[in-house]
Amino acid sequence: MFLIYELKGHTKTIIEFIVLRIFGFLASKLPIGFVMVLGDTIGYMCSSIFQLRRPEVEKHLALAFPDRSFEWRERVSLESYRHFGREGLVFLRCSGAAKYGFQKDVEISGLEVLGESLRKGSGVMLISGHLGNWEVGAISLAAKGIPIDVVMQDQRNPLVDSYLAKLRSDAGVGVIHTSQGAYSVLESLRNGRVVAWLGDQNPVGNSTMLDFLGVPSRVAKESAILTLRAGATYFFASSLVVPGVPKKYKVELKKIAIPRRQSRTKITEQLTEESTRLLEAAIRSNPDQYLWHHRRWKNGVEWLRKEGYSC
């Protein structure tokens, strides 16, 4: 019986990997217009036919936008699925970014300030979230010659994990797996590199309670703690799709001042709160580009659990 269970698990691993490689092949070979149509179709099917994580998306939108109409939330939900269908395929073709003339489609603001921090020998902690296309943001910086590593959560499927890590490294982006621990992040920062960190994950370690999208939420403090330990600078980044044809992106980098003459605990709290506020503002301005599918509040506070929102 155990052998049958293991066989099923192994088969699922192989199938997931093969499907991902097929999409990767199509994304790299088809013209971008066809890729966008394919991504739209994938997003629509995931939303309306397979309804993958549809209950979670609906709950999260209701929590973040309780005053909006049901019809508005339905439109945002569907467009979010379509958005990530398209942007997922864009990422799969990003390892050939230079070949596809990728850099000309990305506008970066704040690059000079980031470069100044690096020239001073300071590493940079770059906080972002599951908004727009964060992979494009990291790859566009690497294409500009910025030494950058991304903190990548270990995937359950080891084949998928290796494939995604290779896509990033082929595009010039270093990878730090979460399983490598804090030392690898500190080492990267102390070596004068940029570390990109998605700060809207459901935290399992050091955290503080903040309102995030109107919901009392646990917000991870590790990025701020490691920034102070490494003597690095702290930036917020967003990487958004600009509506229109041809496809364009806008990457915005904003330096967050590190307070002085305060306790390290207080500084950590302030940095975490400021980056959370910036991310929240960007999400509210672009709700259809946010990943409502991930289980941000799966370990919800007590009142969320009572309302059935522990998702």
PELIN-V538018 format. One line per field, one symbol per residue. burial: I if it has 24 or more other C-alpha atoms within 12 Angstrom, else O. A space follows every 50 residues. Layout:
burial: ???
//
This chain:
burial: OOOOOOOOOOOOOOOOIOOIOOIIOOIIOOOIOOIIOIIIIIIIOIIOOO OOOIIIIIIIIIIIIOOOOOOOIIIIIIIIIIIIIIIIIIIIIIIIIOOO OIIOIIIIOOIOOIIOIIOOOIIIIIIIIIIIIIIIIIIIIIIIOIIIII IIIOOOOOIIIOIIIOIIIOIIIIIIIOOOOIOIIIIIIIIIIIIIIIII IIIOOOIIOIOIIOIOIIIIIIIIIIIIIIIIIIIIIIIIIOOOOOIIII IIIIIIOIOOOOOOOOIIIIIIIIIIIIIIOIIOOIIIIIIIIIIIIIOI OOOOOOOOIII
//
